[in-house]
Amino acid sequence: MTKIAVINYSNVYNLGAKKIEKYHRDQGDEVIYSHCANEWSLRCDKAYLSAIFTYDLPALCADALKLKSVGMEVEIGGPSPTAMPKYVDQTCGIKPHLGLDDRFEFVPGNFQMVFTSRGCRNHCSWCIAPKIEPESREYDNFPIPVGHNPWLGDNNLLGTSFEHQQLVVKKLNGVRNLDINSGFESPLFTEDHYQLYSKLDLESFRLAFDSMEVESDFTKAVKILKKHAVDYRRILVYVLIGFPRSTYEDDIYRLEKVRSLGCSPYPQRFQPLNSINSRNYVAPGWDKDKLETLRLYWVNPRFWRSCTFEEFKRATGRK
């Protein structure tokens, strides 16, 4: 029996790592799934190391060196190694697998997260999706997500054919509290899409207002949802903040716009794809304290539902 270590260094659900775990268990291997290399890992025959976020790469690479030192075969993959392959290679001497790994992409199983498609047409500069999924794919035989918070990871579901979307709704009808986590692209969202996806038990309708260029399309999408009396708590809007080509005033405008339209804003602080310090990154021209104040206020409905941003700053003594 082969002993396999599968290590996920990010404190979130890692579908790729879960598929590798399932694949080897199906082969009859002994598998341990963990978040760091431990004493058991050092006695394995092979280890797979994966991380979602670039700030987890130092820990991953340190463990890779430790596992290599005892003669273990080590493979590295996942979103952050795909984003920073040179860092991984130079730090621990292992070239990571880049993007999707078709050895494991189609492993059947009961997973909390699934993909019904891959790829996105937009190639946004802040998004890892084009590096992981450079080609568009539509899957017919995708599994049904399970668990208390089942979700789809598709990076642009509305970018697929309408026939595929109809198949998705047909197969997922009956799944409770489904989260289409990357949301719906506002310029593509129509009345037909509302009619289709309203058949599902969705946690929320997720949209994005990441730049001023999409304001009219975003407003149009919201009006469709509001026409059908969708409550503000079920319209969650991602708002990118702290992006180098944006300004503090622009970000406040977009967040306030989301609130004024009767939606729930969710600020997402910009994190570059090429830095192990991405969690604390502050773009040139931005003030660290003002950026954090912006995030703290808008990430908590208890604040933005009860007082203005200026009142919040005065009450907390923040910038």
C-alpha distance (Angstrom), angle and dihedral (degrees) to the residues before:
residue distance angle dihedral
M1 . . .
T2 3.80 . .
K3 3.80 116.9 .
I4 3.81 113.3 -138.3
A5 3.81 129.3 -170.7
V6 3.81 117.3 -157.8
I7 3.80 111.5 -171.5
N8 3.80 124.8 -171.8
Y9 3.80 111.2 -168.6
S10 3.81 96.9 -171.6
N11 3.78 121.1 81.9
V12 3.80 93.5 -129.3
Y13 3.79 135.9 79.2
N14 3.81 108.7 -70.1
L15 3.81 110.0 -160.4
G16 3.80 94.8 -173.9
A17 3.80 92.2 53.7
K18 3.81 91.2 45.8
K19 3.81 90.5 52.8
I20 3.80 91.8 50.7
E21 3.81 89.4 50.0
K22 3.82 90.9 50.5
Y23 3.82 93.0 45.6
H24 3.79 93.6 55.2
R25 3.80 94.5 42.6
D26 3.82 87.6 53.7
Q27 3.81 87.7 53.1
G28 3.79 89.7 56.1
D29 3.81 94.8 -107.7
E30 3.80 124.0 145.1
V31 3.81 106.3 -113.5
I32 3.80 134.0 -171.4
Y33 3.80 119.0 -167.6
S34 3.79 114.5 -159.5
H35 3.80 145.1 146.0
C36 3.81 98.3 -119.5
A37 3.79 140.3 17.0
N38 3.79 109.0 -83.4
E39 3.80 135.8 173.9
W40 3.81 91.7 -80.9
S41 3.81 91.3 51.3
L42 3.81 90.8 56.0
R43 3.81 89.3 60.4
C44 3.80 95.1 52.9
D45 3.80 127.2 106.0
K46 3.80 95.6 -133.8
A47 3.79 138.6 9.6
Y48 3.79 133.1 -156.2
L49 3.81 114.5 -158.2
S50 3.82 121.5 -164.6
A51 3.81 137.7 170.9
I52 3.79 134.6 -179.0
F53 3.81 99.6 -161.1
T54 3.81 127.8 51.5
Y55 3.81 92.4 -133.7
D56 3.82 87.4 67.0
L57 3.82 93.0 59.6
P58 3.84 97.7 89.5
A59 3.82 90.8 58.8
L60 3.81 91.2 44.6
C61 3.80 93.1 50.7
A62 3.80 92.9 45.9
D63 3.80 90.4 54.7
A64 3.81 91.3 44.6
L65 3.82 89.4 58.6
K66 3.82 90.5 47.3
L67 3.81 92.5 50.8
K68 3.81 92.7 44.9
S69 3.80 90.0 52.5
V70 3.82 90.7 65.8
G71 3.81 91.7 49.3
M72 3.79 97.7 -102.5
E73 3.79 123.5 154.3
V74 3.81 107.2 -117.0
E75 3.81 130.0 -167.6
I76 3.80 123.0 -171.9
G77 3.79 127.4 -162.3
G78 3.78 145.9 134.6
P79 3.81 137.0 99.7
S80 3.81 99.5 -55.6
P81 3.84 96.6 46.5
T82 3.81 86.4 48.8
A83 3.80 88.8 52.5
M84 3.83 94.6 47.5
P85 3.82 108.5 23.9
K86 3.83 94.5 150.0
Y87 3.80 91.2 55.6
V88 3.81 90.9 52.2
D89 3.81 94.1 46.1
Q90 3.81 93.9 46.4
T91 3.82 94.0 44.4
C92 3.79 101.6 46.3
G93 3.82 105.6 7.9
I94 3.80 96.0 -115.4
K95 3.79 123.5 120.0
P96 3.82 105.9 -139.3
H97 3.76 124.9 -135.1
L98 3.79 107.5 -103.1
G99 3.80 122.8 -136.8
L100 3.77 125.0 -28.1
D101 3.79 120.1 4.1
D102 3.79 110.2 -145.6
R103 3.80 90.5 -161.8
F104 3.80 86.6 75.2
E105 3.82 106.3 16.2
F106 3.81 93.6 95.2
V107 3.80 100.8 38.2
P108 3.83 107.0 139.4
G109 3.76 119.7 -131.1
N110 3.77 149.4 108.8
F111 3.79 104.8 -69.6
Q112 3.78 129.3 170.0
M113 3.80 89.7 -138.8
V114 3.81 128.0 41.2
F115 3.79 138.8 174.3
T116 3.79 121.0 -137.8
S117 3.81 91.2 179.8
R118 3.77 141.5 12.0
G119 3.79 132.9 -143.4
C120 3.80 137.4 39.1
R121 3.78 130.0 -132.4
N122 3.81 96.2 -145.2
H123 3.83 106.0 69.1
C124 3.81 93.5 -160.3
S125 3.80 110.2 -164.4
W126 3.82 93.1 -127.3
C127 3.82 95.6 50.7
I128 3.82 128.1 91.5
A129 3.83 94.0 -157.9
P130 3.85 97.0 93.8
K131 3.82 90.7 54.3
I132 3.79 93.2 49.1
E133 3.79 97.9 36.2
P134 3.82 109.7 26.6
E135 3.81 92.2 158.9
S136 3.80 128.4 56.3
R137 3.79 117.9 -119.4
E138 3.79 134.3 175.6
Y139 3.81 118.2 -156.3
D140 3.81 122.3 -152.9
N141 3.81 97.2 -177.8
F142 3.79 100.5 50.6
P143 3.83 117.0 147.5
I144 3.79 123.6 -113.8
P145 3.83 112.8 -104.2
V146 3.79 115.2 -119.0
G147 3.78 139.3 -164.2
H148 3.79 137.3 59.2
N149 3.81 93.0 -56.1
P150 3.83 107.2 29.3
W151 3.77 114.4 -178.5
L152 3.78 146.8 179.8
G153 3.78 117.8 -129.2
D154 3.82 96.7 -163.3
N155 3.79 108.0 141.3
N156 3.81 94.5 -148.0
L157 3.77 113.8 7.3
L158 3.81 93.1 170.0
G159 3.80 88.6 56.6
T160 3.81 89.6 68.5
S161 3.80 124.6 84.3
F162 3.79 116.2 -75.8
E163 3.80 87.8 -121.7
H164 3.79 89.5 59.7
Q165 3.80 91.4 48.6
Q166 3.80 90.1 51.6
L167 3.81 88.6 52.6
V168 3.81 90.6 50.4
V169 3.80 91.9 52.6
K170 3.80 92.0 45.8
K171 3.82 93.4 51.2
L172 3.81 95.9 41.9
N173 3.79 97.2 44.0
G174 3.79 103.9 122.0
V175 3.81 97.2 30.7
R176 3.79 106.7 127.4
N177 3.81 122.8 -130.2
L178 3.81 94.2 -2.1
D179 3.80 115.9 -170.2
I180 3.82 117.2 -152.5
N181 3.77 86.5 -164.5
S182 3.81 103.8 -170.4
G183 3.78 89.5 47.4
F184 3.77 133.4 -150.1
E185 3.80 123.2 -48.0
S186 3.81 104.8 -118.0
P187 3.85 98.2 -142.4
L188 3.81 89.1 56.0
F189 3.81 98.6 42.7
T190 3.81 114.1 109.4
E191 3.78 140.1 165.0
D192 3.80 88.0 -94.5
H193 3.79 89.9 58.4
Y194 3.78 91.9 50.8
Q195 3.80 91.0 50.5
L196 3.81 90.3 49.4
Y197 3.80 100.3 45.7
S198 3.79 95.3 38.8
K199 3.82 85.2 73.7
L200 3.81 88.0 71.1
D201 3.79 128.1 77.7
L202 3.80 93.6 -116.4
E203 3.77 123.3 -175.1
S204 3.80 86.6 -143.3
F205 3.78 144.6 -33.6
R206 3.81 103.6 -100.9
L207 3.80 120.8 -156.1
A208 3.81 134.0 164.9
F209 3.80 134.3 -132.3
D210 3.79 100.2 -176.2
S211 3.81 100.7 148.5
M212 3.78 140.0 18.1
E213 3.82 90.5 -113.0
V214 3.81 92.2 74.0
E215 3.82 97.3 46.6
S216 3.81 96.7 110.2
D217 3.82 93.3 45.4
F218 3.78 91.5 46.6
T219 3.81 91.6 49.6
K220 3.80 90.7 49.6
A221 3.81 91.9 52.1
V222 3.80 91.6 49.6
K223 3.81 91.4 50.3
I224 3.80 89.6 56.3
L225 3.81 90.9 53.9
K226 3.79 93.2 43.9
K227 3.79 91.2 50.6
H228 3.79 86.0 63.8
A229 3.83 92.6 47.3
V230 3.80 95.7 -112.5
D231 3.81 106.3 175.9
Y232 3.82 120.1 -117.2
R233 3.81 90.2 -115.4
R234 3.80 89.3 61.8
I235 3.82 95.8 50.2
L236 3.80 105.1 73.9
V237 3.79 115.4 -179.1
Y238 3.79 124.2 -162.3
V239 3.82 110.6 -142.2
L240 3.80 117.5 -170.3
I241 3.82 111.2 -140.0
G242 3.78 132.4 -174.1
F243 3.81 94.8 25.2
P244 3.83 112.5 158.7
R245 3.81 93.9 -122.0
S246 3.80 93.6 46.9
T247 3.80 130.3 75.4
Y248 3.79 134.8 -135.9
E249 3.83 89.6 -112.8
D250 3.81 92.6 49.7
D251 3.79 91.7 50.7
I252 3.80 92.3 49.7
Y253 3.81 89.6 49.2
R254 3.80 92.8 52.8
L255 3.81 93.3 46.5
E256 3.81 91.8 47.9
K257 3.81 89.7 47.1
V258 3.79 90.7 55.2
R259 3.80 90.8 51.6
S260 3.81 93.5 45.9
L261 3.81 91.2 53.6
G262 3.80 90.9 55.7
C263 3.80 99.3 -104.8
S264 3.81 135.5 122.6
P265 3.82 113.7 -107.3
Y266 3.78 120.5 -145.8
P267 3.82 113.0 -168.5
Q268 3.78 115.4 -146.0
R269 3.78 114.0 -163.9
F270 3.81 112.6 -136.8
Q271 3.80 113.5 -107.9
P272 3.83 118.4 -173.9
L273 3.78 117.8 -127.5
N274 3.81 94.7 -135.8
S275 3.81 103.3 56.6
I276 3.79 135.0 81.7
N277 3.83 86.1 -154.9
S278 3.80 93.2 56.7
R279 3.81 94.1 124.6
N280 3.82 91.3 65.6
Y281 3.80 98.1 33.9
V282 3.80 117.9 139.3
A283 3.81 116.2 -172.0
P284 3.82 121.0 -131.0
G285 3.80 110.0 -84.4
W286 3.79 93.1 26.4
D287 3.81 126.6 109.4
K288 3.82 114.1 -133.9
D289 3.81 95.5 -144.0
K290 3.81 94.9 45.6
L291 3.80 90.7 48.9
E292 3.80 91.9 51.4
T293 3.82 91.8 46.7
L294 3.79 89.2 52.5
R295 3.78 90.9 51.8
L296 3.81 95.5 44.8
Y297 3.79 93.6 52.9
W298 3.78 99.3 44.1
V299 3.80 98.0 40.6
N300 3.81 91.6 62.3
P301 3.84 118.7 65.3
R302 3.81 88.9 -162.2
F303 3.81 87.1 69.1
W304 3.81 104.8 36.9
R305 3.80 92.5 42.8
S306 3.82 94.6 52.0
C307 3.81 107.7 35.9
T308 3.78 143.3 13.8
F309 3.77 123.0 -97.5
E310 3.80 90.5 -109.0
E311 3.81 91.4 51.3
F312 3.80 89.7 50.0
K313 3.80 91.9 52.3
R314 3.81 92.4 49.2
A315 3.81 92.7 47.2
T316 3.80 94.0 48.9
G317 3.81 98.2 36.3
R318 3.80 90.8 -126.3
K319 3.79 128.2 140.3
